[in-house]
Amino acid sequence: MTDEAFRPLDSIADWTDALEHSKQTPVLVFKHSATCSISAKANKEVATLSTEADLPIFRVVVQDNRSVSDEIAESLNVRHETPQAILIRDENAIFDTSHLNVTVDTLRKELRRTPAE
């Protein structure tokens, strides 16, 4: 899977844009650890989801952008984990999961429960 599946979260401005986007449609934020084998598996799962789900998927690589990752946790009031997938609507976390639960199946189920409007 390539990085093309993801919109990068490399700065606080990128995070602000992702939050703003969540006012129009749900967005998925994926917190990824570049040094963790569980996160590598989760990265493949989320990339697979990107080929079938009609929503923007933003990814922060925690080692490269810890301040962005911390800001996400703080602004959404969601405990930081990696790997972690957070579904956001109207600037609020409506679902989050982490570690081995970041799977295509888990995320598909939640997306079916979360209509685009």
C-alpha positions in Angstrom: 0.0 0.0 0.0 1.3 3.5 -0.8 1.1 6.7 1.1 -1.3 8.0 -1.6 -4.1 6.6 0.5 -3.5 9.3 3.2 -3.6 13.0 3.5 -0.6 14.0 5.7 -1.0 15.6 9.1 2.5 17.3 9.2 1.5 20.5 11.0 -1.0 22.1 13.3 -2.4 23.9 10.2 -3.0 20.5 8.6 -4.8 19.4 11.7 -6.9 22.5 11.7 -7.8 21.8 8.0 -8.8 18.2 8.9 -11.0 19.5 11.7 -12.6 22.0 9.4 -13.2 19.3 6.9 -15.1 17.3 9.5 -17.8 19.9 9.5 -18.7 18.8 5.9 -18.2 15.1 6.1 -16.8 12.6 8.6 -13.0 12.2 8.5 -10.8 9.4 9.7 -7.5 10.3 11.5 -4.9 7.5 11.7 -2.0 7.8 14.2 0.8 5.7 12.9 4.1 4.7 14.5 6.8 4.1 11.9 8.7 1.7 14.2 5.9 -0.6 15.4 4.9 -3.8 13.6 1.3 -3.6 14.9 1.1 -0.1 13.5 2.5 -1.3 10.1 -0.3 -3.9 10.0 -2.9 -1.2 10.9 -1.4 1.1 8.2 -2.2 -1.6 5.6 -5.7 -2.1 7.0 -6.5 1.6 6.8 -4.9 1.9 3.4 -7.2 -0.9 2.2 -10.2 0.9 3.7 -9.2 4.0 1.7 -9.8 2.1 -1.6 -13.5 1.5 -0.7 -14.6 4.2 1.8 -15.7 7.6 0.6 -14.1 9.7 3.3 -10.9 11.6 3.7 -8.2 9.7 5.7 -5.6 11.8 7.4 -2.4 10.2 8.8 0.1 11.5 11.4 3.4 9.7 11.8 3.9 10.2 15.5 7.7 10.1 15.5 7.8 12.9 12.9 5.0 15.0 14.3 4.5 14.4 18.0 3.2 17.9 18.6 0.4 17.3 16.0 -0.4 14.0 17.6 -0.6 15.6 21.1 -2.8 18.4 19.7 -5.2 15.8 18.2 -5.5 14.0 21.6 -6.0 17.2 23.5 -8.5 18.9 21.2 -10.6 15.7 20.8 -10.2 14.7 24.4 -9.1 11.2 23.3 -6.3 9.4 25.0 -3.2 9.1 22.7 -2.5 5.6 21.4 -0.6 4.2 18.4 -1.7 2.8 16.2 -5.0 4.6 16.5 -8.0 5.4 14.3 -10.3 8.2 15.2 -13.5 9.0 13.3 -14.4 12.7 13.5 -17.6 14.5 12.7 -18.3 18.2 13.4 -14.9 18.5 15.1 -15.8 15.8 17.6 -14.4 12.3 18.0 -17.4 9.9 17.5 -15.4 6.7 17.5 -11.9 5.6 18.2 -10.0 2.4 18.4 -6.4 1.3 18.7 -3.8 -1.3 18.4 -5.0 -4.7 17.0 -8.5 -3.3 16.7 -7.5 -1.0 13.8 -8.8 -3.3 11.1 -10.8 -2.9 7.9 -13.7 -4.8 9.4 -13.8 -2.7 12.6 -13.7 0.5 10.7 -16.2 -0.7 8.0 -18.7 -1.5 10.8 -18.4 1.9 12.3 -18.7 3.7 9.0 -21.9 1.8 8.3 -23.2 3.2 11.6 -22.1 6.7 10.7 -23.8 8.1 7.6 -22.1 10.8 5.7 -24.7 13.4 6.5 
